[in-house]
């Protein structure tokens, strides 16, 4: 279905971009609170996340609750026109709960139980833990249901991890019985006859473990699916009192980018708004623009999780982290640029972890708006205040979205299956980096992209890219065929169409159910050593105009062109002269197959040729210098073009204006200077 032109604000009571951060007043004496409020106003913060890990302050002992301090904080925020993203505290339980009810603590894969400590160290199946969470969440909802500062519910914090206690193991067996119905069906799906692993009773099944079964791929895959489903079940139970008592207050929980432990596509339908925590390591070994493209890729996932609806940048750092190997400071300009990059790709918020640096414990050196010095006279505070001031000029952006013509498939379950596969390489299978490399040529040209999973609708796209689509779930190949038959362009690569949803290999020739649409048969795949290379040579006069010599590394498919036309061949080794790039005309569309992992120059030339051939719309119709990109948001009437320079040096961009830069108020037309780590927001 087509996306709406404009979505409602996150909460209609505040139709502006949100700016703020994680605020932990429970760590500080009351005299600090008043200073915090003064500084929030100076930084132009309008929404603070409160109470995320405050359970021991809210319920210092079982059944004794103290909300007086939170009452005061909520009132103080409201008095200054600041809203609360109010959290439930389940992410870290108080010590009294672990001591009295040790069964709430997680059991590791080796079947030993954790001691009290850390975060998310709880069993998501435990009835006791669920009941304690229900009680505290109910009391929060009842107390603040009518408070004017309440804007959004922040459920828990960064869900993750798994539990192997007997409760969870039994829940897993019940989950399997519901899914398969019979042991015969399960044994077939998992191919348990191999190594004589056939199950004859449900009680024999245990989750993967280093002291037990770890090489049964169907088991591993279903365990990951179960962990996602059980986490969702816990999340829904946690949200239930909030839904019942405050039905008009939107609910979110903060995701962690491409965190592999949970399938966020399964969680997204149960949330009102998506939020995520972004912590790129700027100014590292690779150029900042490469990292910027990877961050943009993840922003686009989060925008797509709700079909294009704006998301929340729930956490970012205003300076450094405390958990990277090297905590390098953001260079001047980078804080504004990286913050507006999130807005460019669909965020309606810029939020930080954390507001004030902790005095002690694990995150006392993690970046914060307010440093240990305690005042506003710091470079970081000035950077944050600048972001707050400029966000106030962008009210028109709120609720707008992006309508890409290009979609790229990055699929969680496909990632699980590829990582578990024992071949064709154990290392450097690199599914995520490969998807990011196929995304970059569009980022470099300012062509918007949706990043979706394989189950999403394809209507409205003109180009669909599916790097390493190793797993093909039921119905996917049929929808891809229909997409191409109706005039779409499809791009697949090596190591595609290998297994079904149970990680069972397709019989009859790879790429399995994609064979007809691609018009090729992949007979073998050659895994190259790290020092090996092959080369790809375009066929003279090929339809894409490719020329020169391209380098192939790591993986090379040995394919036969059946109905497909050969556009390039291998130069070296015993398969020299065999197809390396093909195109198949299928219905009204075309399907390309890239048989090898080629260098970035190939991807740039290949996708550049496709973009020209298809006439793909760019955010800004101009050639962008290296390291510069453009992203667009709009509502069908007005467009907002974010022009961003991720180079440490100034550049000049030929802007086909005239436009107005909303950040500076200046007219932009023709050759335009963009400062190092500079950004403009252009509108006609």
Secondary structure, DSSP 8 states (H G I E B T S, - for coil): ----SB---SSTTS-S-EEEEEE-GGGS-HHHHHHHHHHHHHTT--EEEE-TT-HHHH-SBTTB---HHHHHHHHHHHHTT-EEEEE--TTS--HHHHHH-GGGS-B-TTS-B--S-SSS-S-SS-HHHHHHHHHHHHHHHHHHTT-TTEEEEE-SSS------SHHHHHHHHHHHHHHHSSHHHHHHHHTTTGGG---SSGGG-----TTS----HHHHHHHHHHHHHHHHHHHHHHHHHHHHH-TTSEEE-EE-TT-TTS-HHHHHTT-SS-EEE-----SSSS-HHHHHHHHHHHHHHHHHTTTT--BEEEE--SS--SSSSS-----TTHHHHHHHHHHHTTBSEEEES-SB--SSSTTTTS--SB-TT-SS-SHHHHHHHHHHHHHTT-GGGTTBB---SEEEE--HHHHHHHHH---S-SS---HHHHHHHHHHHHHHHT--EEEE-TTS--TT-SEEEETT--B--TTHHHHHHHHHHTT-EEEEESS-S-B-TTS-B-SSSBTGGGHHHHTEEEEEEEE--TT--EEEEE-TT-TT---SEEEEEEEEEEEEESSSEEEEEE-SSTTTTSEEEEEEEETTEEEEEE-EEE-HHHHHHHHHHHHHHHT---SSSS---TTEEEEEEE-SS-EEEEEEE-SSS-EEEEEEEEEEETTT--EEEEEEEE-TT-EEEEE-
